[in-house]
Amino acid sequence: MKRAKDREPRALSATVTYLAMEYRPVHAPPPAPLMKTALLRSDNPPVHFYRYLYATIGQPYFWVERRQWSDDRLKTHLADPKLALYTLYLGGVPGGMAELDFLEPGIANIAYFGLMPEFTGRRIGPWFLHQVIELCWDEPIKRLLVNTCTLDHKKALVTYQRAGFVPHARADRVVLVPPDFPGL
């Protein structure tokens, strides 16, 4: 049997859909979860906390990019004042994350968004997304961006569209999943 480091990365094909929102939505928010909730911004979060959120939330969807970053690179990234990491707490435990990027003036990008596996499929995602959209529009922006791909949750694209995002481009790409990725 080959060891993980001796195997080749697995190539997964994905179609990425790029979406944009040009104005703050005016529709009523989805219903809140029927449990204690808190959405907290992390000020300069420790690398291990970010890695925990990213790995646990992203594992079913093959989030690989940030796993490959060194601790120093990730620490520098997380310390950037134009980035914001929000953690959703449900019943007192981490239930989701949203990484927001305000690097380009006037534009916000939802870089990463997701729920812990035990909270998916419980109609929490649309409510959480609404909260994140409101946080973005509280900043001086003119455009809000997000992208999703066919490796993400099966309802991701429709959830973004129902929230008011409009697709503006698509692209095919290959995601190289390291052989030591959990579940492979």
C-alpha positions, -999 to +999 in steps of 0.1 A: +000+000+000+013+034-010+017+060+017-003+093+013+028+113+005+038+089-023+005+092-041-005+118-067-030+145-060-065+137-071-079+161-098-115+171-094-133+190-121-156+219-110-176+246-126-173+279-107-202+304-109-193+340-101-221+360-086-226+397-077-250+419-058-252+456-068-274+469-040-285+459-005-315+436-005-347+449+008-366+416+014-374+402+048-347+380+064-352+343+065-364+330+099-337+327+126-326+293+139-346+280+169-316+280+191-293+304+209-272+322+182-243+346+182-223+360+153-189+373+164-161+389+145-127+375+154-100+401+160-067+387+147-078+350+151-052+324+159-041+302+131-052+270+148-088+284+152-090+294+116-076+260+105-102+242+126-131+262+111-117+259+075-109+222+077-141+211+094-165+232+073-146+228+041-138+191+042-170+179+025-165+205-003-127+200-009-116+233+004-078+228-001-062+261-008-057+275+027-048+240+041-016+243+020-006+278+033+021+279+059+012+292+094+032+324+088+013+331+055-020+324+071-012+345+102-003+375+080-034+370+060-057+369+091-040+400+105-049+421+074-074+448+086-092+446+053-102+410+060-129+399+085-136+365+100-170+360+115-179+328+134-215+318+139-222+301+172-252+279+175-262+266+209-228+278+222-206+260+198-190+271+164-216+265+138-203+283+108-178+308+094-177+337+069-145+352+057-150+386+042-125+404+020-126+442+016-093+444-002-106+463-033-121+497-025-159+497-029-161+459-032-167+432-007-161+395-014-174+366+006-142+346+003-155+316+024-189+309+038-202+277+053-217+257+082-203+229+103-216+195+089-239+190+119-258+222+111-263+218+073-297+209+061-314+227+090-324+259+071-297+279+089-277+288+058-301+313+043-304+331+077-267+331+082-261+344+047-285+372+052-266+383+083-233+382+064-248+402+035-260+429+060-225+431+076-210+436+041-234+464+032-228+481+065-193+489+050-189+515+023-193+492-007-210+494-041-207+457-050-208+424-032-192+393-047-193+356-040-185+325-060-195+289-057-186+257-075-201+223-082-181+209-053-199+231-028-232+222-011-258+212-036-280+242-025-252+268-025-259+283-059-297+286-053-292+299-018-270+327-032-295+335-059-325+336-035-305+360-014-302+384-043-269+375-060-269+373-098-245+351-118-223+370-141-197+345-152-188+308-152-155+290-155-143+254-154-114+246-132-095+216-118-090+213-080-060+193-071-068+175-038-037+163-019-035+126-013-036+132+025-069+151+023-093+136+048-118+112+032-097+103+002 
